[in-house]
Amino acid sequence: MSSFLTPYRALREPGALRRDFLASLVVFLVALPLCVGVAVASGVPAELGLVTGIVGGLVVGLLPGSALQVSGPAAGLTVLVFEAVREFGLGMLGAIVLLTGVLQVVLGLLRFGRWFRAISVSVVQGMLAGIGLVLILGQLYTMAGAQQPRSGIDKITGLPGLLVDVVGDTAALTAAALGAGTIAVLVLWPKLPAAARVVPAPLAAVALATAAAAGFGLDVANVEVRGLIDSIQPPGLGDLAGLGGVAVLGTVLAFTLIASAESLFSAAAVDRMHDGPRTHYDKELVAQGVGNTVCGVLGALPMTAVIVRSSANVQAGARTPLSRVLHGAWLLLFAVLVPAALGIIPLAALAGVLVHAGCKLIPVKEIVPLARAHRGEAVVLAVTAIAIVVTNMFEGVVLGLVLAVVKSAWETSHVQVDVRELPDGRMIVTLTGNATFLRLPRILETLESLPKDRPIELDLTVVRHLDHACRTTLENWALRHNDSGTEAVRLRTRPPSGTDTGTDNTGADTGAEAEAEAEAEESAEVPAQASARP
């Protein structure tokens, strides 16, 4: 119990309770339009976004992990949720989110939380950039009141036709102008005086767009309201039975990976914003899992920790988890007392909010410096983002992870091939570093350029790491060189621990005899004639 109350000890400070109360109102005002916008963009009732926000406040907010970050529906999962609902139906969404939550809880209990921090930052940035691009492309159609194409490629190729339709249709042009105005408010709002910026930009943009639509009598589509209770549809037994499908399990894994990585990266960012208690990553992963399990039972959207709401919470002066719990209470009161207020919000305005959110997911400012300092990381970022747009979320992220692993393996497998000639005409080829299959083409290129009429010794005794593929290939090269040349190739390797000295079947000396001969060769060594660095 004492550990549970630790984050709340700051409430003893003078004015801390008042700061947390005010911070909760700020977070509520930021979260409200985003919860609704993410739900609408995901193809589910607007109220389900509020349900996820409520669970993120009242459930996750009470659990240990990160003291100040705020959870709810996130723009980063919008594309994946939209695809899941379209492919499997709204009923399956709850089952998918439920299993995602259970997996997160299990991973947290197994202390996998810290390992999610080992995911390449370039993959995460590429994932967010890809999500941002797909989100922008899709919401441009929503702004114009048009149906979104199914694939990312179709969304790109359909933009010229969309532009023609908007120019030629008054209703579409009106909706697009309202959405563009919403984006303009979001961009310009931070430049206003501090007194005006007390109202969060998303709330101000949506409120102004709603007022403009009502005041001028604009013929635009609004959010459909079903009521909080009517929107909640727990998954049935048939939906739970459908979790065994391969495609469904792939979606669950994508939800788990993306939601967990985004939450824990957000926690790391929030920790840098304040001097309070640090995040316990395993406990935070469990908390996110519990929240998603509850959301799954209610048939709501999946949740993650959201950096926009979390940073607003910290900047508003929050000191304890009380602020995020209260923000969930305000969302619940709004959903119960004034649900009809959602029905006057134009869809184009919410689409504008999400287009702006999608733009913020693309790390434009970081791409150029990253490309200059770490070109390989920039390639991983770009490939991940493009793959998500061209294929889908899961395949794009998997491709990014594979590419990051290959890049890391390539960079760590540094090997040097030194060729030197002794006075007696023998050639000594020494490998140092990490010899793996990734470096075989360059190693073989050097070896195959050696003359076939000279005695050659291939020294592998000082190589730091020699994988099986590389060892086998080098042994085969030595045998081939023996067959085609007039002189045998001697292969010198490090003896296995606990064995006596001996000679292998390619003429390799090992043990003390090899060491003695190596010392003799060192005394007779002349300057190296060739060197290669694969």
C-alpha positions as CSV (number, residue, x, y, z in Angstrom):
1,M,0.0,0.0,0.0
2,S,2.9,2.4,0.8
3,S,4.3,1.9,-2.7
4,F,0.9,2.6,-4.2
5,L,0.6,5.9,-2.3
6,T,4.2,7.0,-3.0
7,P,3.3,9.1,-6.2
8,Y,0.6,10.9,-4.2
9,R,2.9,12.2,-1.4
10,A,3.5,15.3,-3.5
11,L,-0.1,16.3,-2.6
12,R,1.3,17.3,0.8
13,E,3.0,20.3,-0.9
14,P,1.2,23.6,-0.7
15,G,-1.0,24.2,-3.7
16,A,-0.4,20.7,-5.2
17,L,-4.0,19.7,-5.0
18,R,-5.1,22.8,-6.8
19,R,-2.5,22.3,-9.5
20,D,-3.6,18.7,-10.1
21,F,-7.2,19.8,-10.3
22,L,-6.5,22.5,-12.8
23,A,-4.2,20.2,-14.8
24,S,-7.0,17.6,-15.0
25,L,-9.3,20.2,-16.6
26,V,-6.6,21.1,-19.2
27,V,-6.0,17.4,-20.0
28,F,-9.8,16.9,-20.3
29,L,-10.1,19.7,-22.8
30,V,-7.2,18.4,-24.9
31,A,-8.5,14.8,-24.7
32,L,-12.1,15.4,-25.6
33,P,-11.8,16.4,-29.3
34,L,-9.0,13.8,-29.8
35,C,-11.0,11.0,-28.3
36,V,-13.9,11.8,-30.6
37,G,-11.7,12.4,-33.6
38,V,-9.8,9.2,-33.3
39,A,-13.0,7.1,-32.9
40,V,-14.6,8.6,-36.0
41,A,-11.4,8.2,-38.0
42,S,-11.2,4.6,-36.8
43,G,-14.7,3.8,-38.2
44,V,-16.4,3.3,-34.8
45,P,-19.0,5.2,-32.8
46,A,-17.6,8.5,-31.3
47,E,-18.6,7.4,-27.8
48,L,-16.2,4.5,-27.9
49,G,-13.3,7.0,-28.0
50,L,-14.7,8.5,-24.9
51,V,-15.0,5.1,-23.2
52,T,-11.3,4.4,-23.9
53,G,-10.4,7.8,-22.5
54,I,-12.4,7.2,-19.4
55,V,-10.8,3.8,-18.8
56,G,-7.4,5.4,-19.4
57,G,-8.1,7.9,-16.6
58,L,-10.1,5.9,-14.1
59,V,-8.4,2.5,-14.4
60,V,-4.8,3.1,-15.8
61,G,-4.6,6.3,-13.9
62,L,-4.9,4.5,-10.6
63,L,-2.3,1.8,-11.4
64,P,1.4,2.1,-10.8
65,G,3.9,2.6,-13.6
66,S,4.3,6.2,-14.8
67,A,2.9,8.9,-12.5
68,L,2.1,11.6,-15.0
69,Q,1.5,10.2,-18.4
70,V,-2.1,10.0,-19.6
71,S,-3.6,7.1,-21.6
72,G,-6.4,7.0,-24.1
73,P,-7.2,6.4,-27.8
74,A,-4.2,7.4,-29.9
75,A,-3.8,8.6,-33.5
76,G,-1.0,6.2,-33.8
77,L,-3.4,3.2,-33.8
78,T,-6.1,4.8,-35.9
79,V,-5.0,3.2,-39.2
80,L,-4.7,-0.2,-37.7
81,V,-8.0,-0.1,-36.0
82,F,-9.7,1.2,-39.1
83,E,-8.3,-1.8,-41.1
84,A,-9.3,-4.2,-38.4
85,V,-12.9,-3.0,-38.2
86,R,-13.2,-3.1,-41.9
87,E,-11.8,-6.6,-42.2
88,F,-13.2,-8.3,-39.1
89,G,-16.1,-6.2,-38.1
90,L,-16.8,-4.0,-35.0
91,G,-17.7,-7.0,-32.9
92,M,-14.2,-8.5,-33.3
93,L,-12.5,-5.3,-32.3
94,G,-13.3,-5.9,-28.6
95,A,-12.0,-9.4,-28.7
96,I,-8.7,-8.2,-30.4
97,V,-8.2,-5.4,-27.9
98,L,-9.0,-7.9,-25.0
99,L,-6.3,-10.3,-26.2
100,T,-3.9,-7.4,-26.7
101,G,-4.4,-6.4,-23.1
102,V,-3.9,-9.9,-21.8
103,L,-0.6,-10.2,-23.8
104,Q,0.6,-6.9,-22.4
105,V,-0.1,-8.0,-18.8
106,V,1.8,-11.2,-19.4
107,L,4.7,-9.4,-21.0
108,G,4.8,-7.0,-18.1
109,L,4.7,-9.7,-15.5
110,L,7.5,-11.5,-17.3
111,R,9.5,-8.2,-17.1
112,F,9.6,-7.6,-20.9
113,G,8.8,-3.9,-20.4
114,R,12.4,-2.8,-20.4
115,W,13.0,-4.7,-23.6
116,F,10.5,-2.7,-25.5
117,R,12.9,0.2,-25.0
118,A,15.5,-1.7,-27.1
119,I,13.4,-1.3,-30.2
120,S,15.3,0.8,-32.7
121,V,14.2,4.5,-32.4
122,S,14.3,4.7,-36.2
123,V,11.8,1.9,-36.5
124,V,9.5,3.6,-34.0
125,Q,9.9,7.0,-35.8
126,G,9.3,5.3,-39.1
127,M,6.2,3.6,-37.8
128,L,4.8,6.9,-36.5
129,A,5.7,8.6,-39.8
130,G,4.0,5.9,-41.8
131,I,0.9,6.1,-39.6
132,G,1.0,9.9,-40.0
133,L,1.1,9.6,-43.8
134,V,-1.7,7.1,-44.0
135,L,-3.7,9.2,-41.5
136,I,-3.2,12.4,-43.5
137,L,-4.1,10.7,-46.8
138,G,-7.2,9.1,-45.4
139,Q,-8.5,12.2,-43.5
140,L,-8.1,14.4,-46.6
141,Y,-11.0,12.3,-48.1
142,T,-13.0,12.7,-44.9
143,M,-12.5,16.4,-45.0
144,A,-14.1,16.5,-48.4
145,G,-16.9,14.1,-47.5
146,A,-15.6,11.4,-49.8
147,Q,-15.1,7.7,-49.2
148,Q,-11.6,6.6,-48.4
149,P,-9.9,4.2,-50.8
150,R,-8.8,0.9,-49.2
151,S,-5.1,0.9,-49.8
152,G,-2.4,3.5,-49.3
153,I,-1.4,3.5,-53.0
154,D,-5.1,4.1,-54.0
155,K,-5.2,7.0,-51.5
156,I,-2.2,8.6,-53.2
157,T,-3.3,8.0,-56.8
158,G,-6.8,9.2,-56.0
159,L,-5.8,12.6,-54.8
160,P,-5.9,14.3,-58.2
161,G,-9.5,13.0,-58.7
162,L,-10.4,14.1,-55.2
163,L,-9.2,17.6,-55.9
164,V,-11.3,17.7,-59.1
165,D,-14.3,16.6,-57.2
166,V,-13.8,19.2,-54.4
167,V,-13.5,22.0,-56.9
168,G,-16.6,20.9,-58.8
169,D,-18.9,20.2,-55.8
170,T,-20.1,23.0,-53.5
171,A,-20.8,20.8,-50.6
172,A,-17.4,19.1,-50.8
173,L,-15.7,22.5,-51.2
174,T,-17.5,23.8,-48.1
175,A,-16.5,20.8,-46.0
176,A,-12.9,21.0,-47.2
177,A,-12.7,24.7,-46.4
178,L,-14.0,24.0,-42.9
179,G,-11.4,21.4,-42.4
180,A,-8.6,23.6,-43.8
181,G,-9.8,26.4,-41.4
182,T,-9.5,24.0,-38.5
183,I,-5.9,23.1,-39.5
184,A,-5.1,26.9,-39.8
185,V,-6.4,27.5,-36.2
186,L,-4.3,24.6,-34.9
187,V,-1.1,26.0,-36.6
188,L,-1.7,29.6,-35.6
189,W,-3.0,29.0,-32.0
190,P,0.4,28.6,-30.4
191,K,1.4,32.0,-31.7
192,L,-1.4,33.8,-29.9
193,P,-0.9,35.6,-26.6
194,A,-0.7,33.4,-23.5
195,A,-4.1,34.5,-22.3
196,A,-5.8,33.0,-25.4
197,R,-3.7,29.9,-25.2
198,V,-5.3,28.9,-21.9
199,V,-7.8,27.1,-24.1
200,P,-6.2,24.1,-25.7
201,A,-5.7,24.4,-29.5
202,P,-7.7,21.2,-30.5
203,L,-10.7,22.3,-28.4
204,A,-10.5,25.9,-29.8
205,A,-10.2,24.7,-33.4
206,V,-13.2,22.3,-33.1
207,A,-15.3,24.8,-31.2
208,L,-14.7,27.6,-33.8
209,A,-15.4,25.2,-36.7
210,T,-18.6,24.1,-35.0
211,A,-19.7,27.7,-34.3
212,A,-18.9,28.6,-37.9
213,A,-20.9,25.7,-39.3
214,A,-23.9,26.5,-37.1
215,G,-23.7,30.3,-37.5
216,F,-23.5,30.2,-41.3
217,G,-25.8,27.3,-41.7
218,L,-23.2,25.2,-43.6
219,D,-24.4,21.9,-45.1
220,V,-21.8,19.6,-43.7
221,A,-21.9,16.1,-42.1
222,N,-21.8,16.0,-38.3
223,V,-20.8,13.3,-35.8
224,E,-23.4,10.6,-35.3
225,V,-24.5,10.2,-31.7
226,R,-25.7,6.8,-30.4
227,G,-25.5,7.3,-26.7
228,L,-22.8,5.9,-24.3
229,I,-24.6,2.8,-23.2
230,D,-25.9,1.9,-26.7
231,S,-22.3,2.2,-28.1
232,I,-20.8,-0.3,-25.7
233,Q,-20.9,-3.8,-27.3
234,P,-18.9,-6.5,-25.4
235,P,-17.5,-9.2,-27.6
236,G,-19.6,-12.4,-27.9
237,L,-18.5,-16.0,-27.7
238,G,-18.3,-16.1,-31.5
239,D,-15.9,-13.1,-31.5
240,L,-13.7,-14.7,-28.9
241,A,-13.6,-18.0,-30.9
242,G,-12.5,-16.0,-34.0
243,L,-9.2,-15.1,-32.2
244,G,-7.6,-18.3,-33.5
245,G,-7.4,-17.0,-37.0
246,V,-4.0,-16.3,-38.4
247,A,-5.0,-12.8,-39.7
248,V,-6.6,-11.9,-36.4
249,L,-3.5,-13.0,-34.4
250,G,-1.3,-10.9,-36.7
251,T,-3.5,-7.9,-35.9
252,V,-3.3,-8.7,-32.2
253,L,0.5,-8.9,-32.4
254,A,0.6,-5.6,-34.3
255,F,-1.6,-3.9,-31.6
256,T,0.5,-5.3,-28.8
257,L,3.8,-4.2,-30.4
258,I,2.7,-0.7,-31.4
259,A,0.7,0.1,-28.3
260,S,3.4,-1.1,-26.0
261,A,6.3,0.6,-27.8
262,E,4.4,3.9,-28.1
263,S,3.4,3.8,-24.4
264,L,6.9,3.1,-23.1
265,F,8.6,5.6,-25.5
266,S,6.1,8.1,-24.3
267,A,6.9,7.3,-20.7
268,A,10.6,7.9,-21.4
269,A,9.8,11.2,-23.0
270,V,7.5,12.2,-20.1
271,D,10.2,11.3,-17.5
272,R,12.5,13.9,-19.2
273,M,9.8,16.6,-18.6
274,H,9.6,16.4,-14.8
275,D,11.6,15.7,-11.7
276,G,9.1,13.4,-10.0
277,P,9.1,9.6,-9.7
278,R,10.6,7.8,-12.7
279,T,8.6,5.2,-14.7
280,H,8.7,1.6,-13.8
281,Y,8.4,0.1,-17.3
282,D,7.2,-3.4,-16.4
283,K,4.5,-2.0,-14.1
284,E,3.5,0.5,-16.8
285,L,3.2,-2.3,-19.3
286,V,1.0,-4.2,-16.9
287,A,-1.1,-1.1,-16.4
288,Q,-1.6,-0.6,-20.1
289,G,-2.5,-4.2,-20.4
290,V,-5.2,-4.0,-17.7
291,G,-6.6,-0.9,-19.4
292,N,-6.7,-2.6,-22.8
293,T,-8.3,-5.7,-21.2
294,V,-11.1,-3.5,-19.8
295,C,-11.5,-1.7,-23.1
296,G,-11.8,-5.0,-24.9
297,V,-14.5,-6.2,-22.5
298,L,-16.4,-3.0,-23.3
299,G,-15.8,-3.3,-27.0
300,A,-13.9,0.0,-27.1
301,L,-10.8,1.3,-28.9
302,P,-7.4,0.2,-27.8
303,M,-5.4,2.6,-25.7
304,T,-1.8,3.8,-25.4
305,A,-0.1,6.5,-23.4
306,V,-0.4,9.6,-25.5
307,I,2.4,12.2,-25.5
308,V,0.1,15.1,-26.4
309,R,-2.1,14.7,-23.3
310,S,0.9,13.7,-21.2
311,S,2.9,16.7,-22.0
312,A,-0.2,18.9,-21.5
313,N,-0.5,17.3,-18.0
314,V,3.1,18.0,-17.1
315,Q,3.0,21.6,-18.5
316,A,-0.2,22.3,-16.6
317,G,1.7,21.7,-13.3
318,A,0.4,18.2,-12.4
319,R,2.4,16.6,-9.6
320,T,0.6,13.3,-8.9
321,P,-1.6,10.7,-10.8
322,L,-4.7,12.5,-9.4
323,S,-4.8,14.8,-12.4
324,R,-5.1,11.9,-14.9
325,V,-7.7,10.2,-12.8
326,L,-9.8,13.3,-12.6
327,H,-9.5,13.8,-16.3
328,G,-11.2,10.4,-16.8
329,A,-14.0,11.5,-14.4
330,W,-14.6,14.7,-16.4
331,L,-14.8,12.6,-19.6
332,L,-17.3,10.3,-17.9
333,L,-19.5,13.2,-16.7
334,F,-19.4,14.8,-20.2
335,A,-20.4,11.5,-21.9
336,V,-23.3,10.9,-19.4
337,L,-24.6,14.5,-19.0
338,V,-24.1,16.2,-22.4
339,P,-23.7,13.5,-25.1
340,A,-25.8,15.5,-27.5
341,A,-23.0,18.0,-27.8
342,L,-21.1,15.6,-29.9
343,G,-23.8,15.6,-32.6
344,I,-23.1,19.3,-33.6
345,I,-19.4,18.7,-34.3
346,P,-18.6,18.7,-38.1
347,L,-16.7,15.6,-39.3
348,A,-14.5,17.9,-41.4
349,A,-13.3,19.7,-38.3
350,L,-12.3,16.4,-36.6
351,A,-10.6,15.3,-39.9
352,G,-8.6,18.6,-39.8
353,V,-7.5,17.9,-36.2
354,L,-6.3,14.4,-37.3
355,V,-4.6,15.7,-40.4
356,H,-2.7,18.1,-38.1
357,A,-2.0,15.2,-35.7
358,G,-0.7,13.1,-38.6
359,C,1.7,15.9,-39.6
360,K,3.1,16.0,-36.1
361,L,3.8,12.2,-36.2
362,I,6.2,12.8,-39.1
363,P,9.6,13.7,-37.7
364,V,10.4,16.3,-40.4
365,K,13.0,18.2,-38.3
366,E,14.9,15.1,-37.3
367,I,15.1,13.5,-40.7
368,V,17.8,15.7,-42.3
369,P,20.2,15.7,-39.2
370,L,19.6,12.0,-38.9
371,A,20.5,11.4,-42.6
372,R,23.7,13.4,-42.2
373,A,24.9,11.7,-39.0
374,H,23.5,8.2,-39.4
375,R,22.5,7.4,-42.9
376,G,21.6,3.8,-42.2
377,E,19.1,4.9,-39.5
378,A,17.5,7.3,-41.9
379,V,17.1,4.5,-44.4
380,V,15.4,2.3,-41.8
381,L,13.1,5.1,-40.9
382,A,12.2,5.8,-44.5
383,V,11.7,2.2,-45.5
384,T,9.5,1.5,-42.5
385,A,7.3,4.5,-43.3
386,I,7.0,3.8,-47.0
387,A,6.3,0.1,-46.3
388,I,3.4,1.0,-44.0
389,V,1.9,3.2,-46.7
390,V,2.3,0.7,-49.5
391,T,1.4,-2.5,-47.6
392,N,-0.1,-2.3,-44.1
393,M,0.9,-1.5,-40.5
394,F,2.1,-5.0,-39.4
395,E,4.1,-5.8,-42.4
396,G,5.7,-2.4,-42.5
397,V,6.8,-2.6,-38.8
398,V,8.1,-6.2,-39.2
399,L,10.1,-5.0,-42.3
400,G,11.5,-2.1,-40.3
401,L,12.6,-4.4,-37.4
402,V,14.2,-6.9,-39.7
403,L,16.1,-4.1,-41.5
404,A,17.2,-2.6,-38.2
405,V,18.6,-6.0,-37.1
406,V,20.4,-6.6,-40.4
407,K,21.9,-3.1,-40.2
408,S,23.1,-3.7,-36.7
409,A,24.6,-7.1,-37.6
410,W,26.3,-5.6,-40.6
411,E,27.8,-2.7,-38.6
412,T,29.0,-5.0,-35.8
413,S,30.6,-7.6,-38.1
414,H,33.8,-5.7,-38.8
415,V,36.6,-7.9,-40.0
416,Q,40.0,-7.1,-41.4
417,V,42.0,-9.3,-43.8
418,D,45.7,-8.7,-43.7
419,V,48.0,-10.3,-46.3
420,R,51.7,-10.3,-45.8
421,E,54.6,-12.0,-47.5
422,L,57.5,-13.6,-45.6
423,P,61.2,-13.7,-47.0
424,D,60.8,-17.4,-47.8
425,G,58.0,-16.6,-50.2
426,R,55.1,-17.8,-48.0
427,M,52.0,-15.6,-47.7
428,I,50.3,-15.2,-44.4
429,V,46.6,-14.2,-44.4
430,T,45.3,-13.1,-41.0
431,L,41.7,-12.5,-40.1
432,T,40.9,-10.2,-37.2
433,G,37.6,-8.9,-35.8
434,N,34.1,-10.5,-36.3
435,A,34.0,-12.8,-39.3
436,T,30.3,-13.5,-40.2
437,F,28.5,-14.6,-43.3
438,L,27.6,-10.9,-44.0
439,R,31.3,-10.2,-44.7
440,L,32.0,-13.3,-46.8
441,P,31.8,-11.6,-50.2
442,R,34.6,-9.2,-49.4
443,I,36.7,-11.8,-47.6
444,L,36.5,-14.2,-50.5
445,E,37.2,-11.4,-53.0
446,T,40.6,-10.9,-51.2
447,L,41.4,-14.6,-50.9
448,E,40.5,-15.5,-54.5
449,S,42.9,-12.8,-55.7
450,L,45.9,-14.6,-54.1
451,P,48.3,-16.4,-56.4
452,K,47.9,-20.2,-56.7
453,D,51.6,-21.0,-57.0
454,R,52.7,-19.7,-53.6
455,P,52.5,-21.3,-50.1
456,I,49.5,-19.7,-48.3
457,E,48.7,-19.9,-44.6
458,L,45.2,-18.7,-43.4
459,D,45.5,-17.7,-39.8
460,L,42.2,-17.7,-37.9
461,T,43.7,-17.8,-34.4
462,V,43.1,-14.2,-33.5
463,V,39.7,-13.7,-35.0
464,R,37.3,-12.5,-32.3
465,H,34.2,-14.3,-33.7
466,L,33.9,-16.8,-36.5
467,D,30.4,-18.1,-37.3
468,H,29.7,-21.5,-38.7
469,A,28.9,-20.3,-42.2
470,C,32.1,-18.3,-42.4
471,R,34.3,-21.2,-41.1
472,T,32.8,-23.7,-43.5
473,T,33.2,-21.4,-46.5
474,L,36.8,-20.7,-45.6
475,E,37.6,-24.4,-45.2
476,N,36.0,-25.1,-48.6
477,W,38.0,-22.2,-50.1
478,A,41.2,-23.8,-48.8
479,L,40.4,-27.2,-50.3
480,R,39.5,-25.6,-53.7
481,H,42.7,-23.6,-53.6
482,N,44.7,-26.8,-52.9
483,D,43.1,-28.6,-55.8
484,S,43.8,-25.8,-58.3
485,G,47.2,-24.7,-57.1
486,T,50.7,-26.1,-56.9
487,E,51.0,-25.3,-53.2
488,A,48.8,-26.4,-50.4
489,V,46.9,-23.9,-48.2
490,R,47.5,-24.3,-44.5
491,L,44.6,-23.4,-42.3
492,R,45.5,-22.4,-38.8
493,T,42.7,-22.2,-36.3
494,R,42.3,-21.8,-32.5
495,P,42.2,-25.2,-30.8
496,P,39.0,-25.9,-28.8
497,S,39.4,-25.6,-25.1
498,G,40.6,-28.7,-23.3
499,T,42.1,-30.4,-26.4
500,D,45.6,-31.4,-27.3
501,T,47.5,-29.9,-30.2
502,G,47.0,-31.4,-33.6
503,T,46.7,-30.8,-37.3
504,D,43.4,-30.5,-39.2
505,N,42.7,-32.1,-42.5
506,T,43.7,-29.0,-44.5
507,G,47.2,-29.0,-43.0
508,A,46.5,-26.7,-40.1
509,D,48.9,-26.6,-37.2
510,T,47.3,-26.0,-33.8
511,G,48.5,-25.7,-30.2
512,A,52.1,-25.0,-29.1
513,E,53.6,-26.0,-32.4
514,A,51.6,-23.4,-34.2
515,E,52.5,-20.8,-31.6
516,A,56.2,-21.5,-31.9
517,E,56.0,-21.3,-35.7
518,A,54.1,-18.0,-35.4
519,E,56.8,-16.6,-33.2
520,A,59.4,-17.6,-35.8
521,E,57.4,-16.0,-38.5
522,E,57.1,-12.8,-36.6
523,S,60.9,-12.5,-36.4
524,A,61.2,-13.0,-40.1
525,E,58.2,-10.8,-41.0
526,V,58.6,-8.1,-43.7
527,P,56.2,-5.2,-44.3
528,A,52.7,-6.2,-45.5
529,Q,52.1,-6.1,-49.2
530,A,48.3,-6.1,-49.2
531,S,45.5,-5.4,-46.9
532,A,41.8,-5.4,-47.2
533,R,39.1,-4.2,-44.8
534,P,35.7,-5.6,-45.7
